[in-house]
Amino acid sequence: MNKITVEINPQEVKRAIFKLPPKERVKFLKELEEKLFPYRFRQIISILRSKAKKPVSLKRVTQICKKVRKKLYEEETKGSN
């Protein structure tokens, strides 16, 4: 099987995307966001870790999560009474 390589610069890609109908642009954007999520997530984690005063253990993260969940649950149950 023969292989064809096409080089397209970013500006051409941008122009092609803007020529799409709005619904197709939204669909393209959603797919792109899904593909980029892991990369963006790693970037955010890296920034947070670099700004942390000291490393946070998994045990501490779990404790904080439980505390927040408990508080949210209590707020929800108070509001429904």
C-alpha positions in Angstrom: 0.0 0.0 0.0 1.4 3.4 -1.0 1.5 6.1 1.5 0.8 9.8 0.8 2.0 12.6 3.1 0.4 16.0 3.0 1.8 19.0 4.8 -0.7 21.6 6.0 0.3 24.6 8.1 -1.8 25.6 11.1 -3.2 28.6 9.4 -4.7 26.5 6.6 -6.2 24.1 9.2 -7.7 27.1 11.0 -9.2 28.5 7.8 -10.6 25.0 6.9 -12.3 24.7 10.3 -13.9 28.2 10.1 -15.3 27.2 6.7 -17.3 24.4 8.3 -20.9 24.8 9.3 -21.4 25.8 13.0 -22.6 22.3 14.0 -19.6 20.7 12.4 -17.3 23.2 14.1 -18.8 22.4 17.5 -18.5 18.6 16.8 -14.8 19.1 15.9 -14.2 21.2 19.0 -15.7 18.6 21.3 -13.6 15.8 19.7 -10.5 18.0 20.0 -11.2 18.8 23.7 -11.6 15.0 24.4 -8.3 14.3 22.7 -6.5 17.1 24.5 -8.0 16.5 28.0 -5.2 14.2 29.2 -2.5 16.6 28.1 -4.3 19.6 29.7 -4.9 17.6 32.9 -1.2 16.7 33.2 -0.3 20.4 32.7 -2.6 21.5 35.4 -1.3 18.8 37.8 2.2 19.8 37.0 1.5 23.5 37.8 -0.3 22.6 41.0 2.6 20.4 42.1 5.2 23.1 41.3 3.3 25.6 43.4 2.7 23.2 46.4 4.7 24.0 49.5 5.1 20.3 50.2 4.0 17.1 48.5 0.5 15.9 49.4 0.0 12.2 50.1 -2.8 10.1 48.7 -3.9 9.6 52.3 -4.2 13.3 52.8 -6.1 13.8 49.6 -8.5 11.0 50.6 -9.1 12.7 54.0 -9.9 16.0 52.4 -12.3 14.4 49.9 -14.1 12.6 52.6 -14.4 15.9 54.6 -15.8 17.8 51.6 -18.2 15.0 50.7 -19.5 14.9 54.3 -20.0 18.7 54.3 -21.8 18.6 50.9 -24.0 15.7 52.1 -24.9 17.6 55.3 -25.8 20.7 53.3 -28.0 18.7 50.9 -29.8 16.9 53.7 -30.5 20.2 55.6 -31.9 21.8 52.5 -34.3 19.0 51.8 -35.9 19.1 55.3 
